[in-house]
Amino acid sequence: MKLCILENDYLDPAIEPTYKGYGTMFERLLRDAGATGEFDIFNTFKGEYPESFDAYDAVLLTGSRADSFSQEPWVLVLREKVEQLLQSGKKLVGVCFGHQLIALCLGARVGRAPQGWGAGRMAYQWLEPDMPQAEGRTDVALLASHQDQVFDLPEGARLLATSEFCPVAAFAVDDRVFCVQPHPEFVEAYSAFILDKRRDTLGEAQYLSCTDSLAKGHDGDAVARMMVAFIEGQSAAQTADA
């Protein structure tokens, strides 16, 4: 596997020595899920991109504190790059901001969720139990941190995960696009750090509920295995025989 990770944010200096960056968090996650090969990380906020995407098997877009529909120059440049990647048929994986940006480029509506922040451990219905490495699951729990959402399923996409709070929680387009709103790369300690920063914004009741939810664990490793299978082009039959 040769993966290009477009890192769309930077970490708080207080936590950066521990987690390094979102790109590093994804590399750890995917390697723990069995991925081997080369991972190249480019920070789009700093204007970093590969000279060419041709050599990569897939491109992964991380989360960001920015809005996918922002008019910030760096976001507009990234959006143009994603549109070009979609046109070329390059495999794309999107998480949170990345999920929203890819959906936006596919013509879906994206905006501020009227129901407010999704945070802490959140549960979703998983709609494709036969997807490679899904292992028959019909639900998934992941750590979330978002105030924007994808409002429509992009044309030609199929819905992978949904909940009452977040109807378009994950989607795929053929074997080319795999997007997830919550964060499989988050660990509980990092999610707790983010919750502490947003305590006043969330309000005490939601903050305490979200913090308590972290003790229930999450399925980031399971979703990571699905991502690896998607990037490697595994079929359901291959994973069943493994």
PAVOMI-783838 format. One line per 2 residues: number of its first residue (from 1); their letters; for each residue x, y, z of C-alpha. Coordinates in steps of 0.25 Angstrom, whole numbers, plus 2048, in hexadecimal, padded with zeros to 3 digits. Layout:
BEGIN
NUM = a = X/Y/Z ~ ...
***
This chain:
BEGIN
1 = mk = 800/800/800 ~ 805/80E/7FD
3 = lc = 7FC/818/804 ~ 7FB/827/803
5 = il = 7F6/82E/80F ~ 7F1/83C/80E
7 = en = 7F2/841/81C ~ 7E8/84D/81D
9 = dy = 7EB/853/82B ~ 7F5/854/836
11 = ld = 7F4/84F/844 ~ 7F4/858/850
13 = pa = 802/85A/855 ~ 7FE/854/863
15 = ie = 7FB/846/85C ~ 805/846/850
17 = pt = 810/840/857 ~ 807/834/85A
19 = yk = 800/832/84D ~ 809/839/843
21 = gy = 7FE/83C/839 ~ 7F1/837/833
23 = gt = 7F9/830/828 ~ 802/829/832
25 = mf = 7F5/825/839 ~ 7F0/81F/82C
27 = er = 7FC/818/829 ~ 7FC/811/837
29 = ll = 7EE/80D/835 ~ 7F0/807/827
31 = rd = 7FD/800/82B ~ 7F6/7FA/837
33 = ag = 7EB/7F5/82E ~ 7F5/7EE/825
35 = at = 7F9/7F8/81B ~ 807/7F7/816
37 = ge = 80F/800/80C ~ 812/80F/80A
39 = fd = 80A/81A/811 ~ 80D/828/80D
41 = if = 807/834/814 ~ 805/842/80F
43 = nt = 7FF/84D/817 ~ 7F5/855/80E
45 = fk = 7F3/860/818 ~ 802/863/815
47 = ge = 800/861/806 ~ 807/854/805
49 = yp = 803/84A/7FA ~ 80B/83F/7F2
51 = es = 810/843/7E5 ~ 807/838/7DF
53 = fd = 7FC/82F/7E5 ~ 7FF/825/7DA
55 = ay = 808/81B/7E2 ~ 7FE/81A/7EE
57 = da = 7F3/80F/7EF ~ 7EA/818/7F7
59 = vl = 7E9/826/7FD ~ 7E4/828/80B
61 = lt = 7DE/835/810 ~ 7DF/838/81F
63 = gs = 7D6/840/828 ~ 7D7/84F/82A
65 = ra = 7D2/85A/833 ~ 7CF/861/826
67 = ds = 7C1/861/81F ~ 7C2/859/812
69 = fs = 7B9/864/80C ~ 7C3/86E/810
71 = qe = 7C8/879/807 ~ 7D6/879/80D
73 = pw = 7E0/878/802 ~ 7E6/86B/807
75 = vl = 7D9/864/807 ~ 7D5/869/7F9
77 = vl = 7E3/863/7F4 ~ 7E0/856/7FB
79 = re = 7D2/856/7F5 ~ 7D7/858/7E7
81 = kv = 7E2/84C/7EA ~ 7D6/843/7EE
83 = eq = 7CE/846/7E2 ~ 7DA/842/7D9
85 = ll = 7DC/836/7E1 ~ 7CD/832/7E0
87 = qs = 7CE/834/7D1 ~ 7DA/82C/7D0
89 = gk = 7D4/820/7D7 ~ 7DE/820/7E2
91 = kl = 7DA/818/7EF ~ 7D6/822/7FA
93 = vg = 7D4/820/809 ~ 7CE/82C/810
95 = vc = 7CC/82D/81F ~ 7C3/839/826
97 = fg = 7C8/845/81E ~ 7CD/83C/813
99 = hq = 7C0/835/813 ~ 7B8/842/811
101 = li = 7C2/848/807 ~ 7C1/83C/7FE
103 = al = 7B2/83C/7FF ~ 7B1/84A/7FC
105 = cl = 7BA/848/7EF ~ 7B0/83D/7EC
107 = ga = 7A5/847/7EC ~ 79F/844/7FA
109 = rv = 79A/84F/803 ~ 7A3/851/80F
111 = gr = 7A1/85B/81B ~ 7A0/85E/82A
113 = ap = 798/853/830 ~ 78B/859/837
115 = qg = 78C/84F/842 ~ 799/854/846
117 = wg = 7A6/84D/84A ~ 7A8/83E/848
119 = ag = 7B3/83B/853 ~ 7B8/82F/85B
121 = rm = 7B4/820/857 ~ 7A9/820/84E
123 = ay = 7A2/813/848 ~ 79D/811/83A
125 = qw = 796/806/832 ~ 79F/7FF/828
127 = le = 798/7FC/81B ~ 7A2/7F3/814
129 = pd = 7A5/7E7/81C ~ 7AB/7E0/810
131 = mp = 7B5/7EB/80D ~ 7C4/7E6/80E
133 = qa = 7C8/7E5/81C ~ 7BB/7E9/821
135 = eg = 7B9/7DB/827 ~ 7AA/7DB/827
137 = rt = 7A9/7E7/830 ~ 79C/7EF/830
139 = dv = 7A0/7FA/83A ~ 7AD/802/83C
141 = al = 7B1/80C/847 ~ 7BB/817/845
143 = la = 7C1/823/84B ~ 7BB/830/845
145 = sh = 7BE/83F/845 ~ 7B7/847/83B
147 = qd = 7AD/852/83A ~ 7AB/851/82B
149 = qv = 7A4/846/823 ~ 7A1/840/815
151 = fd = 793/843/813 ~ 791/83A/806
153 = lp = 796/82D/801 ~ 79F/831/7F5
155 = eg = 799/82C/7E8 ~ 79E/81E/7E5
157 = ar = 7A2/81B/7F3 ~ 79D/811/7FC
159 = ll = 79B/813/80B ~ 7A4/80B/814
161 = at = 7A0/811/822 ~ 795/819/828
163 = se = 78F/81E/835 ~ 784/827/839
165 = fc = 78E/832/83D ~ 797/830/830
167 = pv = 78F/82A/825 ~ 79A/82A/81B
169 = aa = 7A5/824/824 ~ 7AD/81C/81A
171 = fa = 7AB/81A/80B ~ 7B3/813/7FF
173 = vd = 7B3/815/7F0 ~ 7B6/808/7E9
175 = dr = 7C4/804/7EC ~ 7C9/813/7EB
177 = vf = 7C4/81A/7F7 ~ 7C3/816/806
179 = cv = 7BF/821/810 ~ 7BC/822/81F
181 = qp = 7B7/82D/827 ~ 7BC/829/835
183 = hp = 7CB/826/838 ~ 7D0/818/838
185 = ef = 7DE/81E/83B ~ 7DA/824/848
187 = ve = 7DE/81D/855 ~ 7D6/820/862
189 = ay = 7E1/829/868 ~ 7E2/832/85C
191 = sa = 7D2/833/85B ~ 7D2/836/86A
193 = fi = 7DC/842/867 ~ 7D3/847/85C
195 = ld = 7C7/846/865 ~ 7CE/84E/870
197 = kr = 7D2/859/866 ~ 7C3/85A/862
199 = rd = 7BD/859/870 ~ 7B7/866/870
201 = tl = 7B2/865/862 ~ 7AB/858/864
203 = ge = 7A5/85B/872 ~ 7A7/854/87F
205 = aq = 79C/849/87C ~ 7A1/845/86E
207 = yl = 7B0/846/872 ~ 7AE/83C/87E
209 = sc = 7A5/833/875 ~ 7B0/833/86A
211 = td = 7BB/831/874 ~ 7B4/825/87B
213 = sl = 7B2/81F/86D ~ 7C1/81D/86B
215 = ak = 7C1/812/875 ~ 7B9/809/86B
217 = gh = 7C3/807/861 ~ 7C2/809/852
219 = dg = 7C4/802/845 ~ 7CF/80A/83E
221 = da = 7D8/7FE/83C ~ 7CC/7F7/835
223 = va = 7CA/802/82B ~ 7D9/803/829
225 = rm = 7D9/7F5/824 ~ 7CD/7F9/81A
227 = mv = 7D6/804/816 ~ 7E2/7FC/813
229 = af = 7D9/7F2/80C ~ 7D3/7FD/803
231 = ie = 7E1/803/800 ~ 7E7/7F5/7FC
233 = gq = 7DB/7F2/7F4 ~ 7D7/7E5/7FC
235 = sa = 7CA/7DE/7F9 ~ 7C0/7D9/803
237 = aq = 7C4/7CB/7FE ~ 7D3/7CD/801
239 = ta = 7D1/7D2/80F ~ 7C7/7C6/812
241 = da = 7D2/7BD/80D ~ 7DD/7C4/815
***
